[in-house]
Amino acid sequence: MENNVRPESMARINNFELANKFIDEKVAEIRKQVGDKKVLLALSGGVDSSVVAALLIKAIGKQLVCVHVNHGLMRKGESEQVIEIFGKEMDANLVYIDATDRYLNKLAGVADPETKRKIIGAEFIRIFEEEARKLEGIAFLAQGTIYPDILESIKAAEGKKAVKSHHNVGGLPEDLQFELVEPIKLLFKDEVRVVGEALGLPHAMVYRQPFPGPGLGVRCLGAITRDRLEALREADAILRDEFDKNGLAEKVWQYFIAIPNIKSVGVKDESRYEGWPAIIRAVNTKDAMTATIEEIPYPVLHKVTARITAEVEGINRVLYDLTPKPTGTIEWE
Ligand code: XMP
């Protein structure tokens, strides 16, 4: 646990000079830790794993094998974008695995959020182990763990009122066969972005809103079903589209849809229409430990509501969550 604690003397990385110093230190550390062995990276395409990828490419080049697992819980178009940017534009050593059925079968009927996280995390590692066995000489697993993940998991381990165990820390199976490389585990999110820009990653990628490891799995509340997951993916894409069009994407730290496992009575085409409610969440934060509610203009909320109820099968209401963190967490699970 020792090196999981951020030293009090560590300056907040808020400029390129500090970021470059951090990068130089990490590059040297990674080279020392890895030697001439190969590293497998879980490349989700989010800010954290993208920054880790860039750091590792800088440190060890082709010794890095990036694996993108589509767990079926990605946002609309996201896996395609990973293939486009990393596979094609950045010419990384990228392995793509479509594990949708495998995940959804394992998760069928599982309603408890922590159990869902554990299953998703454990499957991730198992898939990497399978990949590693196919590749030669993989000794390390790189992860985009960041400091808020560690802090909440430490609380959980100490038996304090755990908020939630983040899957990339708490869900590791005990038979893990890799040594971990976690170069950004002492950084807060705002620092990760500065480091990403210093590494030359595109602004849009570095400032993309964060997406949790368990993906839509913790937004399709309770036991996941394919139809509700699909409705969630479509509704979320509409929200993101409207935020882009209305200049909110850069202003709001994280915004998404969650869909609970309840139906209410509604009316569509003059008939009774039972459907799920889509819940809009749009929050601002610096480090994800607390969060405030961004004021979304009513016309945007009306537009999102009209589009989701008209375009998405199975949804008949749209709700707007006004709860800051605390008392709500950012995610609903
Ligand atoms: P909460 O819901 O704890 O979220 O207020 C804080 C930030 O963490 C993200 N989050 C996760 N990220 N694995 C992750 O990698 C997880 O299990 C997980 N749960 C929440 C959440 O999206 C928010 O940005």
Boltz pocket constraint, residues with backbone or C-beta under 6 A from the ligand:
constraints:
  - pocket:
      binder: B
      contacts: [[A, 117], [A, 163], [A, 164], [A, 165], [A, 166], [A, 167], [A, 168], [A, 210], [A, 211], [A, 212], [A, 213], [A, 214], [A, 218], [A, 254], [A, 288], [A, 325], [A, 328], [A, 329], [A, 330], [A, 331], [A, 332], [A, 333]]
      max_distance: 6.0
